[in-house]
Amino acid sequence: MIQTTRQEINVSENQEPRPEDYSIRLIVPADTPTLVALSGDSGLFKTEELGAVQEMLNNYHATKFSCGHQILTYDQGGTLLGIAYFCPKEFTDRVWELLMIAVDAVRHRQGIGSRMLMAVEDAVRRMNGRLLLIETSDQSSFERIRQFYRKHGYSEVAHIPDYFSDGDGKASFIKRM
C-alpha cells in the first residue's frame, strides 16, 4: 500500500476549500459513483466505456487484481476531482503502467492532473519502479493529453495505427523513474 502526502484541511462550515487544501489518497468503495461520473465528465471516456470503468473500480475493491494495483483520487475538502490508476506491468522488470488519469472537466488546467501524475511517479519510485508507461489515443482530440505527458518529461516511443479501432491508433509514452 502506498502512502501519500496529506495536507491538513482546516475549513470552516461557511468557507469554500482552498486549492491548497487537498489530499491524494487511495480510493474507497464509497468513492466509486463519483469517480465513474467524473470519468464520464472528463471527456476522456465514451458513455459506453463507463461500464468498464465501473467494473474496474468494483474489481479493485473486491481485490480481483494482482498485487500492486493502485487507484488514487484527488480529494479537495471532500470533493473528488481526479482519479489515477496504475499497476506493475506483468512479465517486465519493474515497469509500471498508468492505465487511467482523469480530472473533473471544470477543473482542467488548474494543476490537479500534474499533482496526480507526480503522486503516481513518487509512488512508483518508492516501489522501486524503473519505468512508467502510458498509452493513449492518437486522435486529434487527445493532442492536449499527449502534450501534457510530453510537458512532464515523457517520451513518445511507439505508435500503433488503428489499435483501439479503425482510425484510432495508440501512442505510447515512457519515462525513466
N, C-alpha and C positions, 0 to 999 in steps of 0.2 A: 504494500500500500504506500502511496506517496504522501508526503506532507507538503503543503503549500504555504506560502507566506500569507498570513491573515492579518489584515488591519482591523483594529477595533472600530466598531461602528457606534458612534455616540450621536444619536439623533433624537431630538425631542419629538413629541407627537405631532406638532404643527409644522415641523421643519422637513423639507424635502431632503433626501440623502444627497450629499455632495459627490461628485465624480470620484473623489479620492477615498470615499467610504465604500470599499468593496472587499470581497474575498474571492479567491479562485479555489474551489473546493471540489471534492468528489461528489458526484450526484447521489441522490437518494431516491427511492421509488416515488415519493410524492412529487418530485420534480418532473416526472415523465410527461404529463399532459401539457405543461407549459413549454417544455423543450421540444415536443413534437410541433406545437403551434409556432414556436419561434423558428424552427427549421423550415416550416412552410412559408412563413412570412419573410424569411431571409432572401428569398428569390433564387436560392441555390437548388431547390428540390421541386420537382413537378408534383402536382397533387397526388398522382398515382404512386409516387415514391414514398409518401408519408407513412403508408402502412409498413414499409420496410424499416423506416426509422423507428416507428413504434415497436416493432418486433425486435429490433436491435437493442433498444433500451430495456425491454422486458427480459430478453435473454441475458443481458448484462446483469440485471438484478437477480435473475434466477441462477447466476453463476454457471451458465451454459458455455461460456467462453473459456479458452485455455488461460493459463496463468499469465498475468501481466497486463491484461486489457484494462485500460483506464478511461473513464469519461469524466471530464471536468466541466464545471459550469462557472460562469462569471455572475456572482451574486452581489448586487448593489442595493444594500438596505432592504433585502428580502425580495427584490425584483430580479428575476433571472434574465440576463441579457446576452448570454453567449453559451456555446457548447463546443467542446473539443473532445474527440475520441481518437485514441491512439493505442497501438499494441506492438509487441515484438513481431517481427516477420519470421514465420516459420522457415526452417532449413537455411538460416543465414547466421553469420557471426555478428551478433549484436546490432542488427539492423532493425530499426523501429519504423512504423508507418503511421502517419497521420491520416486516418480514414475520413475524418469529418471535422470541419470547423465552421461555425456559423454564428453570426451576430444579429441581434434584433435589427431589422431594416431601418428603423427610426434612429438607431444609434450608430450606423455606419460612419466611418471616418472620424471617430472620437477616441481611437487608441485601444478600444476593447479587444479587437482581433489581435493587435500586436501584443497586448499583455497576455492574452490566452496563448498565443504561439510561443512567447517567451517562457510561460509556465510549463508548456509541453516540453520545450527544449531543456529546461532546467531539470524536469523530472527524468527525461531520457538520459541526461548526463549523470544524474545521481544513480541511475540503474546501470551505469557503465555502458550506455549505448554508444555505438561507433558512428552510425549514420542515421539520419531521419529522412525517410522517403515520403513524398507527397505526389499523388496522382490526381489530375483534374481534367476537365473537358478542354478541348482545343477550340470550342466555338467562340465566336467574337464576343458573345455576351459574357464570357468568362475572362476576357482580357484583363479587367481590373483585378481579378483574383490572381492571375498569373503575375501581374506587376507587383502585387502585394508580396508574393513569395520571393521574387527577384529582389525587392527592396530589403528583405530580411536575410539576404545572403544565400538564397537557394539558386542552384544552377539547373537549368533545363537540360536534362541528359538524354531524353528519349521522346520520341513521338510515334504513336501508332495510329495511322488514319483509320477511320470507321470502326474504332474499338467498341465504343458504347452502342452505336447504331450507325447506319449509313449516314455519312455527313457529320458524325460526332466522334472525333478521334480523342485519343488520350495523350496528354502532355505529362511527362514525369520529371519531377524536381528532386534534388538531393542536396543535403548539407551535412558536412562532417561535424560531429559533435565534439 
